[in-house]
Amino acid sequence: MTLELLETLETTSKRYSVTPDQAAELKTDEAAEEVTITWQHVTDRPPSVLVTAPAGEEGWAVPIPHRPPWLMERIMKDAPAWWLK
């Protein structure tokens, strides 16, 4: 990503607690107690969303590619207006 594109980046992140049943649906190696959803948009590019869960004691996060219905609902319900355009 170039500096020019980085200057146009809009990003919003929110953390959510998940139930044990929801965590099982995420299909991660470790049971997640929370997920972080990050909505991003760069001018002239399609918006994107990244969902991650904490992994390990060092504070790393792993991406979660699987999107169960409850997670898709959360992504769309809480998305910033600029991301929905």
C-alpha positions as semicolon CSV with decimal commas, in nm:
position;residue;x (nm);y (nm);z (nm)
1;M;0,000;0,000;0,000
2;T;0,138;0,337;-0,096
3;L;0,151;0,636;0,136
4;E;-0,106;0,810;-0,082
5;L;-0,353;0,523;-0,043
6;L;-0,283;0,497;0,326
7;E;-0,378;0,862;0,366
8;T;-0,725;0,785;0,222
9;L;-0,783;0,477;0,440
10;E;-1,091;0,484;0,658
11;T;-1,100;0,220;0,929
12;T;-1,320;0,135;1,226
13;S;-1,273;-0,157;1,464
14;K;-1,502;-0,295;1,733
15;R;-1,462;-0,585;1,975
16;Y;-1,742;-0,822;2,063
17;S;-1,778;-1,097;2,321
18;V;-1,888;-1,432;2,182
19;T;-2,070;-1,719;2,347
20;P;-1,908;-2,065;2,359
21;D;-2,155;-2,183;2,091
22;Q;-2,067;-1,891;1,865
23;A;-1,694;-1,950;1,923
24;A;-1,734;-2,313;1,814
25;E;-1,893;-2,196;1,488
26;L;-1,587;-1,983;1,405
27;K;-1,376;-2,294;1,343
28;T;-1,059;-2,157;1,502
29;D;-0,787;-2,366;1,666
30;E;-0,845;-2,201;2,003
31;A;-1,178;-2,115;2,162
32;A;-1,235;-1,744;2,114
33;E;-1,399;-1,537;2,385
34;E;-1,410;-1,229;2,165
35;V;-1,373;-1,121;1,805
36;T;-1,262;-0,794;1,652
37;I;-1,434;-0,671;1,338
38;T;-1,244;-0,412;1,132
39;W;-1,419;-0,232;0,849
40;Q;-1,189;-0,066;0,596
41;H;-1,225;0,147;0,287
42;V;-0,970;0,308;0,058
43;T;-1,081;0,561;-0,204
44;D;-1,165;0,402;-0,540
45;R;-1,151;0,047;-0,399
46;P;-1,424;-0,181;-0,269
47;P;-1,471;-0,181;0,109
48;S;-1,336;-0,476;0,304
49;V;-1,389;-0,633;0,643
50;L;-1,147;-0,833;0,858
51;V;-1,257;-1,050;1,150
52;T;-0,991;-1,165;1,396
53;A;-0,972;-1,347;1,728
54;P;-0,696;-1,322;1,990
55;A;-0,438;-1,601;1,975
56;G;-0,179;-1,661;2,242
57;E;-0,047;-1,462;2,529
58;E;0,160;-1,225;2,313
59;G;-0,152;-1,048;2,189
60;W;-0,144;-1,179;1,831
61;A;-0,468;-1,218;1,639
62;V;-0,568;-1,474;1,378
63;P;-0,803;-1,399;1,090
64;I;-1,138;-1,577;1,085
65;P;-1,247;-1,651;0,728
66;H;-1,563;-1,843;0,824
67;R;-1,871;-1,618;0,847
68;P;-2,163;-1,785;1,026
69;P;-2,500;-1,605;0,996
70;W;-2,478;-1,439;1,340
71;L;-2,140;-1,288;1,245
72;M;-2,264;-1,161;0,908
73;E;-2,558;-1,000;1,086
74;R;-2,321;-0,827;1,329
75;I;-2,092;-0,711;1,046
76;M;-2,381;-0,553;0,855
77;K;-2,570;-0,419;1,157
78;D;-2,273;-0,238;1,310
79;A;-2,095;-0,131;0,990
80;P;-2,017;0,239;0,962
81;A;-2,224;0,432;0,708
82;W;-1,920;0,504;0,489
83;W;-1,855;0,126;0,462
84;L;-2,212;0,049;0,351
85;K;-2,203;0,288;0,054
